[in-house]
């Protein structure tokens, strides 16, 4: 990151200089010059400070949280308004570069103002703007007793980021309101420390489902992103987190399988430890989880990182019908309108939000319940997913 910092700052400042041209056309530049560039200066100082303070410290976390919000407020309205200026400049190029048109600059600033308000909503109210997303998935070999079986999935709680008890409870009430037969949690209960869940244990223990609550670990749950005094301290933290899962009523699956029975028929629920591509740890072992599972069993897999699906699950010798993941958060920033879906995270993860299918095997990637880094969500709202299994005739 430190090596890329000069390029990031250069691109950012270039966009600011370009946008400033619109300001100059409609506003006396002397009135806003210092304020406009002073904001950028403070943000640059903050970015450098966040990189070089102690990794995983509370100071670094606070800096990153504030910087992400302020940078988005500053940069996003400018970035998405620039096409108006670019089109005008192309026209001006063929006309000998006359002065900028007043109305184009006003349109650009108006667009920036609207985007500013949208971003402001996202970082102030978006973190608890929970949305229920529903999917019905059809399978020819689903046991008849499970036709219409409903699953509520939540993921990426990141309890260390929570401060608003009423906001969190709003999301948990929404989970219970779905009245699904089972609740599945697919990892990242905390940011780093098991103690982050202490104040939230009673609230999460209030989640109910007639056929139980089950969970797996995510990459943040292992404590890999902070410095520990000793290896034993890190191990004790993970042990405590496993206890927390039990205290909130979730059966934690660690590379293992359980059988769910209904009216004399059954399906298999699998849960693996975190497995992620790139630099993420590959703790999960799907082969171990399916050792005693019959080949013809109907299988639902909980695996935190969606990259596990293409890298391992699709090639697994047993047919895993449905995989539930999280991890990406939809980058907590994106656009979802009228069937169109976009977020910068799509350039990192091929499967990053919603339902995917490959040769009769399905993956659902939940956008996440909580938030991390950016203390909010912009367009990629926190999610409670309800998945209904149906049997095709």
LINQUI-V850188 format. One line per field, one symbol per residue. phi: phi as a letter, one per 30 degrees, with the letter a starting at -180 (. if undefined). A space follows every 50 residues. Layout:
phi = ???
This chain:
phi = .eddeedddddddddddddddddddbbddddbeddeddeddddddddddd dcdddiddddddddedddddddddcdededcdedddddddddedcihded dedddddddddddddedddddddcbddbcdbcccbcccbdcdeedcdjdc bccbahdhddcdbcdddddeddddddddhddacbccjidbdbcddddedc eedddddbadcjbbabccddddidcbdcdbedddddddddddddeddcic ddcchbbbcccahicbbcccbcddbbdidddcddbddddceccdecddbc ccbecddddddbddcddcdcdbccbbidihihalbbbhidbaaedddccd cbajcbbbhiccbccddjccabiddlbbicddbccccccbcdd
